[in-house]
Amino acid sequence: MSTETMTSSYTQFQSMTEDFLKPIAALMESGRSTLPLIGMKSDHAEIADKFEAYARPALLAALWLQTAPNENEELDREEIAKWFRDAMIIGTDPNNKEYWGEPTNFHQLPVEMTILVMAIDAARDWLWEPLTAEQRQQIADWF
């Protein structure tokens, strides 16, 4: 594969990922731990549905955050990362009304938990490193 083809593919991936994030970013509300769900509930319990509405977009955001910034971006990387960090803190806080709940559903929930771990690992500098030791422990305790 030529360098030109790789550069073109990278730029295309970056652009497509940001395009997918734009409508998600429009749904992000401060103080919330998930994005609004539209459609029928699954048969995996409410906690899995709510957590899925966070974890899957988090992986998309993490992949985008790890690309090199470019001058054509419309989204603010720090705002996107901050929402996902804040939502993760809120969602794992049992004293918050936006708490994701106790992870007792062992059917779908571990799938979503794995996706979040992948997101944290992919964008560690954006999603994990800025957290305090207490916030990291709270998240680890929820897992």
TORKOL-4160 file (C-alpha; in steps of 0.2 Angstrom, whole numbers, padded with zeros to 4 digits, m for minus):
143
<pt num="1" X="0000" Y="0000" Z="0000"/>
<pt num="2" X="0007" Y="0017" Z="m0005"/>
<pt num="3" X="0009" Y="0031" Z="0007"/>
<pt num="4" X="m0003" Y="0041" Z="m0003"/>
<pt num="5" X="m0016" Y="0028" Z="m0001"/>
<pt num="6" X="m0013" Y="0026" Z="0017"/>
<pt num="7" X="m0014" Y="0045" Z="0020"/>
<pt num="8" X="m0030" Y="0045" Z="0010"/>
<pt num="9" X="m0038" Y="0031" Z="0020"/>
<pt num="10" X="m0033" Y="0039" Z="0036"/>
<pt num="11" X="m0041" Y="0056" Z="0032"/>
<pt num="12" X="m0056" Y="0047" Z="0025"/>
<pt num="13" X="m0058" Y="0037" Z="0042"/>
<pt num="14" X="m0055" Y="0053" Z="0052"/>
<pt num="15" X="m0068" Y="0062" Z="0042"/>
<pt num="16" X="m0081" Y="0048" Z="0043"/>
<pt num="17" X="m0079" Y="0046" Z="0061"/>
<pt num="18" X="m0081" Y="0064" Z="0065"/>
<pt num="19" X="m0097" Y="0064" Z="0054"/>
<pt num="20" X="m0104" Y="0050" Z="0064"/>
<pt num="21" X="m0100" Y="0059" Z="0080"/>
<pt num="22" X="m0108" Y="0075" Z="0075"/>
<pt num="23" X="m0126" Y="0070" Z="0079"/>
<pt num="24" X="m0121" Y="0061" Z="0094"/>
<pt num="25" X="m0112" Y="0077" Z="0101"/>
<pt num="26" X="m0129" Y="0086" Z="0098"/>
<pt num="27" X="m0137" Y="0074" Z="0110"/>
<pt num="28" X="m0124" Y="0076" Z="0124"/>
<pt num="29" X="m0130" Y="0085" Z="0139"/>
<pt num="30" X="m0120" Y="0090" Z="0154"/>
<pt num="31" X="m0124" Y="0080" Z="0170"/>
<pt num="32" X="m0130" Y="0065" Z="0160"/>
<pt num="33" X="m0122" Y="0048" Z="0159"/>
<pt num="34" X="m0130" Y="0042" Z="0144"/>
<pt num="35" X="m0137" Y="0048" Z="0127"/>
<pt num="36" X="m0156" Y="0047" Z="0125"/>
<pt num="37" X="m0162" Y="0031" Z="0118"/>
<pt num="38" X="m0175" Y="0030" Z="0104"/>
<pt num="39" X="m0184" Y="0015" Z="0099"/>
<pt num="40" X="m0189" Y="m0001" Z="0108"/>
<pt num="41" X="m0181" Y="m0008" Z="0123"/>
<pt num="42" X="m0170" Y="m0023" Z="0122"/>
<pt num="43" X="m0173" Y="m0039" Z="0132"/>
<pt num="44" X="m0156" Y="m0036" Z="0141"/>
<pt num="45" X="m0162" Y="m0025" Z="0155"/>
<pt num="46" X="m0163" Y="m0006" Z="0157"/>
<pt num="47" X="m0145" Y="m0005" Z="0164"/>
<pt num="48" X="m0138" Y="m0014" Z="0148"/>
<pt num="49" X="m0148" Y="m0002" Z="0137"/>
<pt num="50" X="m0142" Y="0014" Z="0146"/>
<pt num="51" X="m0124" Y="0008" Z="0147"/>
<pt num="52" X="m0124" Y="0003" Z="0128"/>
<pt num="53" X="m0130" Y="0021" Z="0124"/>
<pt num="54" X="m0114" Y="0027" Z="0132"/>
<pt num="55" X="m0101" Y="0013" Z="0129"/>
<pt num="56" X="m0103" Y="0012" Z="0110"/>
<pt num="57" X="m0102" Y="0030" Z="0106"/>
<pt num="58" X="m0087" Y="0031" Z="0118"/>
<pt num="59" X="m0077" Y="0019" Z="0107"/>
<pt num="60" X="m0081" Y="0029" Z="0092"/>
<pt num="61" X="m0076" Y="0045" Z="0101"/>
<pt num="62" X="m0060" Y="0036" Z="0107"/>
<pt num="63" X="m0055" Y="0031" Z="0089"/>
<pt num="64" X="m0058" Y="0049" Z="0083"/>
<pt num="65" X="m0049" Y="0057" Z="0098"/>
<pt num="66" X="m0033" Y="0046" Z="0093"/>
<pt num="67" X="m0032" Y="0053" Z="0076"/>
<pt num="68" X="m0021" Y="0068" Z="0073"/>
<pt num="69" X="m0031" Y="0085" Z="0074"/>
<pt num="70" X="m0034" Y="0094" Z="0057"/>
<pt num="71" X="m0039" Y="0111" Z="0053"/>
<pt num="72" X="m0056" Y="0106" Z="0045"/>
<pt num="73" X="m0063" Y="0098" Z="0061"/>
<pt num="74" X="m0080" Y="0105" Z="0067"/>
<pt num="75" X="m0080" Y="0096" Z="0084"/>
<pt num="76" X="m0070" Y="0101" Z="0099"/>
<pt num="77" X="m0059" Y="0087" Z="0105"/>
<pt num="78" X="m0058" Y="0093" Z="0123"/>
<pt num="79" X="m0077" Y="0095" Z="0124"/>
<pt num="80" X="m0080" Y="0078" Z="0117"/>
<pt num="81" X="m0068" Y="0070" Z="0129"/>
<pt num="82" X="m0074" Y="0079" Z="0144"/>
<pt num="83" X="m0092" Y="0074" Z="0141"/>
<pt num="84" X="m0087" Y="0055" Z="0140"/>
<pt num="85" X="m0076" Y="0057" Z="0155"/>
<pt num="86" X="m0089" Y="0066" Z="0165"/>
<pt num="87" X="m0103" Y="0054" Z="0160"/>
<pt num="88" X="m0091" Y="0039" Z="0165"/>
<pt num="89" X="m0089" Y="0047" Z="0182"/>
<pt num="90" X="m0108" Y="0051" Z="0184"/>
<pt num="91" X="m0113" Y="0034" Z="0178"/>
<pt num="92" X="m0102" Y="0025" Z="0190"/>
<pt num="93" X="m0107" Y="0035" Z="0205"/>
<pt num="94" X="m0121" Y="0026" Z="0215"/>
<pt num="95" X="m0126" Y="0042" Z="0223"/>
<pt num="96" X="m0130" Y="0050" Z="0207"/>
<pt num="97" X="m0147" Y="0049" Z="0199"/>
<pt num="98" X="m0139" Y="0045" Z="0182"/>
<pt num="99" X="m0130" Y="0030" Z="0190"/>
<pt num="100" X="m0129" Y="0016" Z="0177"/>
<pt num="101" X="m0134" Y="0003" Z="0191"/>
<pt num="102" X="m0126" Y="m0012" Z="0198"/>
<pt num="103" X="m0118" Y="m0023" Z="0185"/>
<pt num="104" X="m0128" Y="m0039" Z="0188"/>
<pt num="105" X="m0134" Y="m0043" Z="0170"/>
<pt num="106" X="m0121" Y="m0055" Z="0164"/>
<pt num="107" X="m0128" Y="m0057" Z="0147"/>
<pt num="108" X="m0126" Y="m0041" Z="0137"/>
<pt num="109" X="m0118" Y="m0030" Z="0150"/>
<pt num="110" X="m0100" Y="m0037" Z="0149"/>
<pt num="111" X="m0100" Y="m0034" Z="0130"/>
<pt num="112" X="m0103" Y="m0016" Z="0133"/>
<pt num="113" X="m0091" Y="m0015" Z="0148"/>
<pt num="114" X="m0077" Y="m0023" Z="0136"/>
<pt num="115" X="m0081" Y="m0009" Z="0123"/>
<pt num="116" X="m0079" Y="0004" Z="0136"/>
<pt num="117" X="m0062" Y="m0004" Z="0142"/>
<pt num="118" X="m0057" Y="m0003" Z="0123"/>
<pt num="119" X="m0062" Y="0015" Z="0122"/>
<pt num="120" X="m0052" Y="0020" Z="0138"/>
<pt num="121" X="m0037" Y="0010" Z="0132"/>
<pt num="122" X="m0038" Y="0018" Z="0114"/>
<pt num="123" X="m0039" Y="0036" Z="0120"/>
<pt num="124" X="m0031" Y="0034" Z="0137"/>
<pt num="125" X="m0023" Y="0052" Z="0136"/>
<pt num="126" X="m0041" Y="0059" Z="0134"/>
<pt num="127" X="m0052" Y="0048" Z="0144"/>
<pt num="128" X="m0042" Y="0041" Z="0158"/>
<pt num="129" X="m0026" Y="0051" Z="0162"/>
<pt num="130" X="m0036" Y="0067" Z="0166"/>
<pt num="131" X="m0046" Y="0058" Z="0180"/>
<pt num="132" X="m0041" Y="0059" Z="0198"/>
<pt num="133" X="m0036" Y="0044" Z="0207"/>
<pt num="134" X="m0053" Y="0044" Z="0216"/>
<pt num="135" X="m0062" Y="0045" Z="0200"/>
<pt num="136" X="m0052" Y="0030" Z="0193"/>
<pt num="137" X="m0055" Y="0020" Z="0208"/>
<pt num="138" X="m0074" Y="0023" Z="0208"/>
<pt num="139" X="m0074" Y="0018" Z="0190"/>
<pt num="140" X="m0064" Y="0002" Z="0193"/>
<pt num="141" X="m0075" Y="m0002" Z="0208"/>
<pt num="142" X="m0090" Y="m0001" Z="0197"/>
<pt num="143" X="m0082" Y="m0013" Z="0185"/>
